[in-house]
Every structure is written in structure tokens, then in C-alpha cells.
Amino acid sequence: MSIFNAINTSGSALTAQRLRMDVVSSNIANAQSTRAVLNENGEFEPYRRKMVVMQQADSSFKSFLQHAQNANSVSGVKVASIVEDEQPFKLVYNPDHPDSNEAGYVEMPNVDPLREMVDLMSSTRSYEANITALNASKSMLMKALEIGK
């Protein structure tokens, strides 16, 4: 086990949470985008909400074996993928909108600003907690170096 494991783990979490904040910001920015993607029929579709999927950084058999042998072994986190939310689009009645259908309804993105703000606050708090853990690890390493003086 390296003395830098805690710093590496916090660093990987900081990177993952930063990407999560970027994806949430993109969702909020596109909450009203009715023409985000051109589908196979040649028609525009609204923006679909995106979500970040995270997993353990090293998911090989070797890492699981090392973790079983040493309970302190931690490898961090990584972003596995960014997936689209498959919830249906919201239908809003607005016959004057250029993208309205024959019945006067417009398909709006499946982005809920309240849910996005909760995700943003959650990722911000996780980011702050990892900065605190990183600073604590750094402080402990500095104190260990002072012992040798």
C-alpha cells in the first residue's frame, strides 16, 4: 500500500465529480432545446437528459484479490459512461411554437431543473468533501515528514 493511495483516491473522485458537474450544467443549459438531435427520419428531437455512471477505478480480478487480502486497499472511482435518460419527452401545449405538432403540442426535453439542481448540489458537496480529505491526507504526510527532523 502506497502512502499516496488516499491522495490518488481523492484525485480520481475530484475528476469524476467535476465531469458530473459539467454534465449537469449541460442539462440545465439545454432544458429548452427542442432541436438537439436529428433522428433517422430526418426530424429533430429535443435534448435528452444525460447522466454520469461511475464505477470503481480498477475492476479487474487482481484488484478484487488484493482488496480481499488487504482491507485498506482502495483504488478510487472512474466515469464508466455518460448515458441518456430514456424517460419520455414532456408535451407542452403551445400552438405558436415552430416545433409544435398538428395538435399544437411541443415535445420538450426530459430535463427537470429541480432534479438537476439537486444533482449539482450533491456533486458539489462530494467535490468539497474530497478536497477536505485530500487536504487532510496532505497534512498528515507533512506531519510525518516533520517527525524526521
Secondary structure, 3 states (H helix, E strand, C coil): CCCCHHHHHHHHHHHHHHHHHHHHHHHHHCCCCCCCEECCCCCEECCCCEEEEEEECCCCHHHHHHHHHCCCCCCCEEEEEEEECCCCCEEEECCCCCCCCCCCEEEECCCCHHHHHHHHHHHHHHHHHHHHHHHHHHHHHHHHHHHCC
